[in-house]
Amino acid sequence: MFTNHKRLKVAVILALLASSQVSLAEVSPFNLGEINVTTTKQQEDTSLSDNTITQEDMRLFNRETVGTALNTLPGISMTQGGQRNEQLVQLRGFDLRQVPVFVDGIPVYVTYDGYVDLGRFNTFDLSKIQVSKGFSSVLYGPNTLGGAINLVSRKPVKEFEGSITAGMKTDRNLKFNGYTTDVNMGGNYDTWYWQANTSYVDNERSRMSSDYTPNRFENGGDRERAYNRDGKINLKIGLTPSEGNEYSLNYINQQGTKGSPVYAGNDSGRGANYWDWPKWDKESLYFISRTTFGSSTYLKIRAFYDKFKNVLESFDDARYATMTRNSSFTSIYNDDTYGASAELGFDIAKTNTLKLSAHYKHDKHEEHNKGNPIQTFEDRTISLGIEDSHHFTEKLSLVTGVSYDKRDTIKAEGLNNLNQIYAFPNGDAHAWNPQAGLFYKPTEDSDIHLTVSRKSRFATMKDRFSGRFGRAVPNPDLATERATHYELGAGAFVLPELKLQGAVFFIDTKDMIQSVSLPNSACTAGGGNCFQFRNIGKVQSQGIELGGTWFASDNVEVGGNYTFINRDNLSNDQQLTDVPRQKLFAYSKWKINSALQILASMEASSSRYSRQNQALTTWLSAKGFATGNIKAMYAVNADWFAEAGINNILDKNYAYTEGFYMEGRNMFVNVTRKF
């Protein structure tokens, strides 16, 4: 069996043996996978400030996962850690239950709880990430309360193109941490094309900052159980028989395993959870087509089938060897989702573009602890939408839209104290989602927009039915969350060398799902902290997002963005968690000569609430921090590219979630062969 070093050596040798064709690989977006709002007659995509991350950006800032890539954008704050060791984001205060994730317009969020661990989704096979905040196209379908995140895959443009990258990581003492390797290749032959991507990420270990103070669960040095291994295959084949007509079949298989570092904070009443995930596997098969009729009418069809398998093992203690205590278990999830959508677009006049959409999605979730009966949950969701773009002039457009969403509970089962299955009552929920936006593009490189949108989110299966290990009372009748978004934004080159963009926003959220304390006797677990989720929340949020890029010279570029957000819980004294009041991301790139570049970047964040302490007497926060990175990039020639860098260069001890600290200073080296 290969050691880690031998596997890395094989990956590098494969790169050395790659094709010697002298041509640069182009990362072209898979246009069928994009979802755009028609805002002007000149182009179909509005920037809405700067809410797209390209593959070039992901590589430039070494953002290997979707979560870390999104963290470079204004209005988005990443969280990482917690007892589930997940990489999540909050978009203007809305979490991933309220901001669904799509791949090429196909929903991929986890059926049961609505979350998706973005640390399991790497960026190597993507062309771009589209982010919609508040005002998101009704063509996405239901549950876009706070917006939508769309991961757009690649499409080849040449007869043969691709790249191979191999990388190695170390800690601050140059001790081996892990490696990455990815291969992207494809070909386009006018009437058909193919694309194949594969990658493997093996993070064996990480080392904590030297500033960390040991506690009873974590002694510092190597971070216990801080590992993950993720493999992914993405295959695509498509037909383009004529201009405007395209038919594509896509298959994605990703398999992961991860550890879960224990709590390392200062809450003396909190114990440790000794958890491992030996399986975090997702498989998707989807078909997308676009057929044109005449010069201005098209029909786009999406059909998909998605499977998710997840195994969580909870052990007795830090040996991770036995599972004999009442708190130990093996939890098994098995999800199936299938569905389809249709989008019909056409010009009803020279100044009007109309789009109609219909969505159907069937979700089935099965779960059980090993040795217990299987509980089954099934939901059916439909959505109908209409979106109209009226072009007053070539520069000024009004976009209006509305959707109707409906969710039906087909089946929901619980498990009583005698290990017997019982049925929850079935129910349904529905929502209307109107929106309007005014878009003005005075020049080719400037835009102004004013949008108002009312969005909704259905309660997830977990929200409605989970007993939270006996600490919660299920509430099958949870209603729909609703939010109204107001935004004014603009972007432009104010000088030939200076681009600025920004947005101000106000969000009024009603019927937000929050917990209500109940008598301890109402819960099956006994003891304290019994609660139930109810639609009692009213939250108002307001903020500003600013960004800029200064092209100081042909060789120097400086950029960044700043976010300020204020969130008020008007319902009770519960703190709103996981979102810092202020966040800054900045970078500077210096091109020393035609081959060598230096990049420095930094992230700064104010403190954020994480949770209450175990005794429920105070709220715990992850402290504010600032951390920096630096790397050098060297182009050997048109085909070969190498880079080396240092992350967390000052070895800061920081956390996105209180008690779950990030890696200290670490280094990396990557080598890429393009063809």
Secondary structure, DSSP 4 states (H G I P E B T S, - for coil): ---HHHHHHHHHHHHHTS-----PPP-EE-GGG-------SS-S---TTT-EEEHHHHHHTT--BHHHHHTTSTTEEEEEETTTTEEEEEETTB-TTTS-EEETTEE-S-TTTS---GGG-BSTTEEEEEEEESS--GGG-S--SSEEEEEEEEE--SSSEEEEEEEEEEETT--EEEEEEEEEEEEE-SSEEEEEEEEEEEE---BB-TTPPP-SS--SSBPTT--EEEEEEEEEEEEEEETTEEEEEEEEEEEEEEE-PPP-SS-TT-----EEEEEEEEEEEEEEEEEEETTTEEEEEEEEEEEEEEEEEE-SSTT-----STT-EEEEEEEEEEEEEEEEEEEEETTEEEEEEEEEEEEEEEEEETTSPPEEEEEEEEEEEEEEEEESSSSEEEEEEEEEEEEEEEEEEEE-TTS-EEEPPP-EEEEEEEEEEEEE-SSTT-EEEEEEEEEEEPPPHHHHH--TTTTB---TT---EEEEEEEEEEEEEEETTEEEEEEEEEEEEEEEEEEEE--GGGSTT-SS--EEEEEEEEEEEEEEEEEEEEE-SSSEEEEEEEEEEEEEE-SSSPPPPS--SEEEEEEEEEE-SSSEEEEEEEEEE--EEEEE-TTSSSEEEEPPEEEEEEEEEEE-SSSEEEEEEEESTT----EEETTEEPB-SEEEEEEEEE-
